[in-house]
Amino acid sequence: MSETLNPPRLAVVGCAHGSLDQIYADVKVECEKRGWDTVDAVILGGDTQTLRNSNDATCISMPAKYRKLGDFPFYYSGQRVAPYLTIFVSGNHECSNYLYELYYGGWACHNIFFMGAANVLRLGPLRISGMSGIWKGYDYRKPHYERLPYNDDELHSVYHVRELDIRKLLQVRTQVDVGLSHDWIRGIEFYGNADDLFRKKRGFREDALHGRLGNAAAREVVERLRPAYWFSAHLHVMFAAAMPHGNVSLRKTELSADQPAEWAVEIAGPVTPPSPSLAQEKKNDVSPKGSLNTGPRVSPLATGDEMTRLAAWNTFQSVANKAEGESALSLRERLLQGEHDNIRMHTNHEWKRLSTHEDTRHFDDAVVHHESFGAPKKLKVENDEEIQLDLSDDDHDSTSTAPVPQGMLGSPKPAKVQNNEEIDLESGDESMGSPSANASVNMSTTIDGVGDSRSLVDQAIRNKLPASLSRPVVPTAQEAKKTFPATIHNKITRFLALDKPGNRDPYLKLIEVHPISDQENVQCQRPYRLQYDKEWLAITRVFASDLHLGDPSVPIPADLGEEEYLKRILEEEDWVEENLVKKGLMDVPFNFQRSAPKYDPAIPLSTTEQPMEYSNLQTSEFTELLQIPNKFEVSDEERLARHSAGPRPMAPGHFHGGRGNSFWRGPGRGRGGRGGGRGGRSGRGRGRGRGQ
């Protein structure tokens, strides 16, 4: 474990939204208040909005009338230089075309470093992991098919998290100190003061209880990497939590004046493992490949000891049938309240243990997807307070449910919930996805062996149909064997999400991070310099050939499983040791060079002309360093031809009624104004009706 007498000091920021000048000024003020001379790094949670010129603004996901220049063009041109080393991951309001150039990571300008789609870097004694983008399940298992110029769909899908990038993070086998993501970890709200959060953001309660709040891929990553800290942004509210790992319980400890109250916990000891009968039940209940851990591991009926909780699951169906004549919404609320009581870790600080995957089924696989309860009433919400540019339908559209294991039929449509605190300026129905995106997903209701009889009958009828009328069977890869590395030893992840500059909650927090990672040749002399991580470089070499760009028809390569990847990674680590470590090439070079023209005031931000695709020197040098193919390099002829041809046609049935100047494009769910089905004003507000 790395030790340091003076732990690294970080200034953690929520969404930046182009306000770099204010952020750096406030960091200086906060350092003076704490008696610090400086910080080792500023961490930005995304929506940095790194536009270099007016044409870049066409590649930011927001209506043209809300575009603003921000501060970044002056840093890009060199007129200003960041006074602190700054590291950021990308969000959903970014110049996606520019960050696309830096897929493997790189300097967005002098002293401001972008982590790339996924990365692990070293900063002195710290190992920092990062994942960019936001969660949308229907794009998760697609390649990076977007390429300039973007059509309306690609403008919004380009920042969605992709499975191949997360697969790389899930191969890390050694401890990291800090994890970064733009949107929240799925289910993290139940590890902190959820009541306070739901009071601030009333629309969040429904999203949280239905498993729609947060990033399912981030949940997988945090459960694998178990960093000491995880920082996020995106939802424009401050929220802290403490997430235990490895079937441990927590207890209160002394509160430090400079940390959130939710962080004042320590490990109390291991929790009694599940009973043999339950363990056998879990062994027989293997989730299909591709299902993600997407919610808090707690039972909606769980209170009391282990046997009581198990009995609650076994009698779940009878409870549902008995309540058939009751209000579906009120029943759900009562059942969910049982869960909420079980995981209450705030206000009165009764630190009850959080159930883990060893002893219960996923919450969102149980109540959320059970037809017996029906859908809650729609909540009509008006916002008269503020405009939130970075909270869009990508976040809380009710159709963006937690991923459902394949082979499960009969999920109800989730409730249409609007957040009373936010206005969606993207106004697009991304959650619907392409018609083919979810066509292969069978959604059923099975709760610890208790299924919905209607699903069984429906399937029996389907089985009698001619083969020509049957739903096509989509082959799935065999479940890869997963092991948890003993070299990842941390048991508590302290989570913090922050607001944006100028909003109601704090957006900036100074934190001292005591490293827990095991590293060799640790740089102890300040100022710390960004360095490559040996294990991550090996992983990058292993997966380099699996990256496919620009073609949506190319499937991502099958997951070969940890055992196979580990063999390759260990071989590549030897290569990295011989060719990079021993040659002293592990420092991230200061090789920023402008790839696009600087900002020209003569070109208005309202321009509709998208930029050309540019090659980036840093990506070229990085791929050359690792001796992997540079799939981002294109000739001038190809670049010009693609730009002249314009965006590729929209997929059939896609439309985004509220996005800029785009309109209804086909049958499906509309979002013009108050909704196409309600005759709303096209292109305005948060439409929720159905297109005609």
Disulfide bonds with the S-S distance in Angstrom:
none
